[in-house]
Amino acid sequence: MDYIIVFITASTVKEAEKIAKALLSKKLIGCANILPSTSLFRWKGRLQKSKESILICKTFGEKLSKIEKEVKKLHSYKIPLIASLKIEDANKDYLDWLEKQVESSEMINLLERGF
């Protein structure tokens, strides 16, 4: 199983919470942390500074495409950040808990085949 952390920027805490709740309710992620952030970036040829919120979501690699679709439906940005990093190592207790929180297609397929 590939465990990943997905970083998503949001325009406000409210938007970040809305996205997190949607991803949690669909069992696409097991947990989301929301952090305040100041972002500096170039947009339409000009340097910009903005307050944002960053979601740090824990899940499986197989969920990334569904997460991207859901975030793009809910997000106010034309081009939101949705980036993932593979979790190379983490404590087993946490990973066991994560597996119980997120519906894995791999696990569902095994259960359907009677394993």
ZAVOBA-814958 format. One record per residue (C-alpha): residue number from 1; chain; x, y, z. Coordinates in steps of 0.5 Angstrom, whole numbers. Layout:
BEGIN
+------+-------+-------+-------+-------+
| resi | chain |    xx |    yy |    zz |
+------+-------+-------+-------+-------+
|  NUM |     A |     X |     Y |     Z |
...
+------+-------+-------+-------+-------+
***
This chain:
BEGIN
+------+-------+-------+-------+-------+
| resi | chain |    xx |    yy |    zz |
+------+-------+-------+-------+-------+
|    1 |     A |     0 |     0 |     0 |
|    2 |     A |     3 |     7 |    -2 |
|    3 |     A |     1 |    12 |     4 |
|    4 |     A |     2 |    19 |     2 |
|    5 |     A |     1 |    26 |     4 |
|    6 |     A |    -3 |    31 |     0 |
|    7 |     A |    -2 |    39 |     1 |
|    8 |     A |    -7 |    43 |    -2 |
|    9 |     A |    -7 |    51 |    -1 |
|   10 |     A |   -14 |    54 |     0 |
|   11 |     A |   -16 |    62 |     0 |
|   12 |     A |   -19 |    61 |     7 |
|   13 |     A |   -20 |    57 |    13 |
|   14 |     A |   -27 |    56 |    12 |
|   15 |     A |   -25 |    54 |     5 |
|   16 |     A |   -20 |    49 |     7 |
|   17 |     A |   -25 |    46 |    12 |
|   18 |     A |   -30 |    45 |     7 |
|   19 |     A |   -25 |    41 |     3 |
|   20 |     A |   -23 |    37 |     9 |
|   21 |     A |   -30 |    35 |    11 |
|   22 |     A |   -32 |    33 |     4 |
|   23 |     A |   -26 |    29 |     3 |
|   24 |     A |   -27 |    26 |    10 |
|   25 |     A |   -34 |    24 |     9 |
|   26 |     A |   -32 |    21 |     2 |
|   27 |     A |   -27 |    17 |     6 |
|   28 |     A |   -22 |    19 |     1 |
|   29 |     A |   -17 |    22 |     7 |
|   30 |     A |   -16 |    19 |    14 |
|   31 |     A |   -14 |    26 |    17 |
|   32 |     A |   -13 |    33 |    15 |
|   33 |     A |    -9 |    39 |    19 |
|   34 |     A |   -10 |    46 |    17 |
|   35 |     A |    -5 |    51 |    18 |
|   36 |     A |    -4 |    59 |    17 |
|   37 |     A |     0 |    61 |    11 |
|   38 |     A |     3 |    67 |     8 |
|   39 |     A |     4 |    66 |     0 |
|   40 |     A |     8 |    70 |    -4 |
|   41 |     A |     7 |    68 |   -12 |
|   42 |     A |     7 |    71 |   -19 |
|   43 |     A |     0 |    71 |   -22 |
|   44 |     A |    -1 |    75 |   -29 |
|   45 |     A |     6 |    77 |   -29 |
|   46 |     A |     5 |    81 |   -22 |
|   47 |     A |     8 |    79 |   -15 |
|   48 |     A |     3 |    77 |   -10 |
|   49 |     A |     2 |    76 |    -3 |
|   50 |     A |    -4 |    73 |     0 |
|   51 |     A |    -6 |    70 |     7 |
|   52 |     A |    -8 |    62 |     5 |
|   53 |     A |    -9 |    56 |     9 |
|   54 |     A |    -5 |    49 |     8 |
|   55 |     A |    -9 |    43 |     8 |
|   56 |     A |    -4 |    37 |    10 |
|   57 |     A |    -8 |    31 |     8 |
|   58 |     A |    -6 |    23 |    10 |
|   59 |     A |    -9 |    18 |     5 |
|   60 |     A |    -7 |    13 |     0 |
|   61 |     A |    -4 |    14 |    -7 |
|   62 |     A |    -9 |    10 |   -10 |
|   63 |     A |   -14 |    16 |    -8 |
|   64 |     A |   -10 |    22 |   -11 |
|   65 |     A |   -14 |    22 |   -17 |
|   66 |     A |   -21 |    22 |   -14 |
|   67 |     A |   -18 |    28 |    -9 |
|   68 |     A |   -16 |    32 |   -15 |
|   69 |     A |   -23 |    32 |   -18 |
|   70 |     A |   -27 |    33 |   -11 |
|   71 |     A |   -22 |    39 |   -10 |
|   72 |     A |   -23 |    42 |   -16 |
|   73 |     A |   -30 |    42 |   -16 |
|   74 |     A |   -30 |    45 |    -9 |
|   75 |     A |   -24 |    50 |   -10 |
|   76 |     A |   -25 |    58 |   -11 |
|   77 |     A |   -18 |    58 |   -15 |
|   78 |     A |   -17 |    57 |   -22 |
|   79 |     A |   -11 |    53 |   -21 |
|   80 |     A |   -11 |    50 |   -14 |
|   81 |     A |    -4 |    47 |   -11 |
|   82 |     A |    -6 |    39 |   -10 |
|   83 |     A |     1 |    36 |    -9 |
|   84 |     A |     3 |    29 |    -6 |
|   85 |     A |     9 |    26 |    -3 |
|   86 |     A |    10 |    19 |    -1 |
|   87 |     A |    11 |    17 |     6 |
|   88 |     A |    17 |    13 |     6 |
|   89 |     A |    17 |    11 |    14 |
|   90 |     A |    11 |    12 |    19 |
|   91 |     A |     9 |     9 |    26 |
|   92 |     A |     5 |     2 |    24 |
|   93 |     A |     0 |     4 |    29 |
|   94 |     A |    -2 |    11 |    25 |
|   95 |     A |    -1 |     7 |    19 |
|   96 |     A |    -6 |     2 |    21 |
|   97 |     A |   -11 |     7 |    24 |
|   98 |     A |   -10 |    11 |    17 |
|   99 |     A |   -12 |     4 |    13 |
|  100 |     A |   -19 |     4 |    18 |
|  101 |     A |   -21 |    11 |    16 |
|  102 |     A |   -20 |    11 |     9 |
|  103 |     A |   -23 |     6 |     4 |
|  104 |     A |   -18 |     2 |     0 |
|  105 |     A |   -20 |     0 |    -7 |
|  106 |     A |   -15 |    -6 |    -6 |
|  107 |     A |   -18 |    -8 |     1 |
|  108 |     A |   -25 |    -7 |    -2 |
|  109 |     A |   -23 |   -12 |    -8 |
|  110 |     A |   -20 |   -17 |    -3 |
|  111 |     A |   -27 |   -17 |     1 |
|  112 |     A |   -31 |   -18 |    -5 |
|  113 |     A |   -27 |   -24 |    -7 |
|  114 |     A |   -28 |   -27 |    -1 |
|  115 |     A |   -21 |   -26 |     2 |
+------+-------+-------+-------+-------+
***
